[in-house]
Amino acid sequence: MPQRSRTKVWVLFVLFLLLAVVGSVSYLGWRQTVPGVQAVSTPPRFLGQKTPFTLSLEARRGNVTRVEVRVVQSGTSTTVAKQESPLGRRVEIPLVVESGALGLREGNATLEVWARDDFWRPLRRADRAIAGYPITIDLTPPKIELLAATRYLSPGGTGLVAFRVTGAARTDVSAGPLVFPSFAYGPEDRGARVALIALPWDFDPAVPLAIRSSDEAGNAAARGVPAEIRPRKFPRDTIEIKDAFLQAKVPELLPQRPASEPLPDGFLIINRDLRRQAEETKRKVGASTANKPLWQGPFIQPRNSKVFANFAELRTYVYAGREIDRQVHFGYDLASTRQSPVPAANKGVVVFAEPLTIYGNTVVIDHGLGLQTLYAHLSSTAVKVGDAVEKGQEIARTGSTGLAIGDHLHYEVLVNGVSVTPLEWWDGKWIRDHIGKPLKEAGLPEIAGAEARDGEPAPATPARPQRSRRAR
Ligand SMILES: [Zn+2]
């Protein structure tokens, strides 16, 4: 081999070696600098008696192999949870920290997350916390003191609960699965809260009523509300569905419906699905409420109007001599002349003004503390969302939009979206005895026009207005 060629080979070989060394060194350097496991979720700010949370971790390369969660409090480190063996690249670890059982004390602490991956690095890293979070340990549950409550309640009726709570972040009053928000009420230094509660028309008297509180740390407390549930009977009615009614209403309420579909099938979609949608909307609208009472004194009904259907009437729908459906009617049907003025039943703020499935053109007025009134089947409306209205102010005209036979007002009273009988709120004496009285017993400011009077006999269920000739 000539001298020049041999030199060339050597140069190439050395160059190759150099490249290999440089490559290996930078490769090893890269492996060393790959970051370790990272926390991708933030733990809660508070730990209570028992606090569940999920810790999410991610390894940049390789898998998470070891995780330890510690709480460090005045120099003492307590292991709260530990997991080993390859856990995957991204892991979600559900944890339940039982602070009391672990011997943690109330006060400030640091929650540390220690974690390691199985990615090979030339120099093994020392174990260290990958994240530290300042936390507060709170082991004291909220304290609830019942001040007063409406004593006599009925299915389809309203009640008031007044209480004091300390150390709580959230407090509500529950009636079985139904939950009613509570509102700070009266002088601030008393720390009192009130909640209006509604019992649905089919309320089971065995279902407990309870004030429920929880704090930031998840510590919970509950207190039962004693009440005497007095039964209430609701009427029944049969409604005959005629073809002319279906021809008029089905296309209006189901514009997308295929023309080939039989009208009674369309009616059932309206009476079931659209009715359920409206119920859901009522619950949602119920959350838009003022944190203080806006109403004053008894609620009013349109002048010269007659009752054509009652609250919680169980309706059987008959078509061509056959029962096709059953539904409950959640309001009062009031009628006088066509397109007659609809007054606001009390002072409040308009929170809904648009078509609402079977209800047609609808207005909902909020009266505060979750109490609202609903006006349906309107031919026209004179208010918009956000308008403040006075008691008796004309807000709309009656009509027959939605699932209505003939011109009338469908009127409902709602508490946090749950329909209750309007009878109670039309009755000044009922309001004084069932809303004013517990406020007075609790030593809280009374609502204008609803002051409880002394020495009145025990409350009786208000009389039901006489039902007029049939129609709806
Ligand atoms: Zn109605």
Residues whose N, C-alpha, C, O or C-beta is under 5 A from the ligand:
A	BS01	ZN	Y332 D333 H410
